[in-house]
Amino acid sequence: MTFVRPEIWQAAVRFRDALAGIAVSFLGLYMALGNSASLTVLGTSMAIAGALLVFAGIQRGRFRTGAGGSGVVMVDEGQVTYYGPIEGGSVVIADLLRVELDPGAAPSSEWVLTESHANNLRIPVNAEGAEALFDVFSGLDGLQTEKMLAAIEGTRGQQVEIWRANHRSVH
């Protein structure tokens, strides 16, 4: 027997980092409002760290679009590897030329990672482990996170360039 509706549970799992940040912030505020000066300093630091975790957790939650997609994504040693049911491959992060989002791919959107030697790797946004791509994309010089998240949430139709090497992203 479950006491939580499935859609509320899915939202809680999706935004789990932000919920953890809220808990840390409240604990920090509780400690900061105490009578001890040392706990006040520690509590204030915890509240600030919790607030930063809430901000990062909201971004990560917006990036997570669900689960159940085909294949598995692994990020290791500067390389993104996708093991799909039909095809897969890997790209070296340092060799990336372009990151695009293809919202028209069936049954879900796909990331299209283009490597320096014209190797395209297509990864469903809801593949197992695809949330690890958030850290990869955040490390790309010049990538605008808010534009990437807006593209995930609202783009329908044509492929959108999220990032291109050596100059600002186009949206």
N, C-alpha and C positions, 0 to 999 in steps of 0.2 A: 504494500500500500504506500502510495506516495502522497505527500501533502503539498507538493509544489507542482504547479502546472508546467508541462513540458517546455513551452516557449519561454517561460520565466527562467527555468533551469538552464536552457540553452544560452540565454542572454547572460546569465550569471557566469557560466563557463567561458563564454566569449570574452567577457570583461573582467575575468578573475584577477588580473593584475591591478586594475583600478580598485576593485573591492578590497584587495589586500592593502593598498595604499590608504584607503579610507580607514581601515582598522588601525593601521599604524599611526595615522594622524590623530585619531580619537584617543588612542592610548597615550601618545605624546602630549596632547592637550591636557589630558587628565593628570599626567605627571607634572606638566608645567604649572598647573594651577595649585599644586601642593605647597606645603609650607617650607620644604627643604630647598635651599638655594642650589645645591648640586643636582637635585631632581628637576628643578626648573630649567636649568641649562640643558640637561639630557632630554627632557620632555620637549623643549622648544626645537632642539635638533631633530628629534624623531618626528615632530609635526611637520617640519619643513621637508624632511626626507619622504614622509608619507605623501605630502602634496605633490612632490616631483614624481613619485610613483603613480599617483592618480593620473597625472598628465600623460606620462609614458604609457600607462595601462589603457587609457582611452584611445591613444593612437594605435597601439597593438590590437586592441579589440576591434577597431574599425578595419584593420588589415585582415583579421581573421574572418573569412567569409563562410565558414562552415567546414564540414568534414564529409567524408564519403566519396570524394573524388577518386578517380583511378590513379594508381601509381603511388610511389613513395619518393620524397625529396630528402636528400642528405647533403649537408654542408660540412665539408671537412678539408682542412689544409688548403684553404684558399680556392676551393673548387666546389661547384654546385653539380650534384649528380641527381638525375631523375631516372628512376626505374619504373617504366610504364608497362602496361599489359601488352602493348603491341610494339611500341618503340620507346626509346629512352636515349640517354646520352649524358655528357657532362661538358661543362664549360669552366674555364679558369677565370676567376673573378677579375684578376688583373688584366686579362685580355678582352674584357667586355667592351664592345663598341656602342651597343644600344640595348635599352630595355623598353619593351612595348607591352601594352595590354590589349589583347584581342577579345573584346566582349561578345563577338558574334560566334565564337566557337561553341559547338554543341558538345555536351549538354551544359557546360559552364564556361566562364571566361578562362582565358589562358594567358600566362606570362610568356612572352617571346623574348628570349635572351640571345642576342647576336654577338658572336665571338669574332675576334680579329680575322680569322681565316674563313669568314662567311658561314660559319657553323651556327645554325639556328636551333635552339633548344626550346621546345614548347612544353610548358608545365601548367596543368590545371590549377587554378587558384585555390581549389579545395582539396588538392592532393594531400595525402598523409605527410605531415612534416613541412608543409608549404609555409607555415608561419615563421620558419627559420629564414625565409627570404627577406623578411622585414629588416633583420640585422644586416644582411648582405646589401640591400638597397640603401639603407641608412648610411652605410660606409662609402657610398659612391660620391665622389666630389661633385658638388653642384646639384645633386638631386633635391628637389623641393618636396618634402614629405607631405605637406598639406595638399598639394596638387595631385600626388600619387593617390592619396586616400580619397580625394574627390572623384578621381577617375574610376576607382574601384566601386564607389557607391553609386555613381550616376551615369557612367558612359554606356551608351547603347549604340550599336551600329558599327561604325568603322574602328579600325585599329588605332590606338592612341600611343604616341611616343611619350614615354615617361622620363627617359634620360638618354642623353647621348654623350659620349666621351669628348672631353676637351672643350665643351661649351655648355651654356645653360640649357636646361630641359625645355622642351616645347610642349605646349598644351593648348 
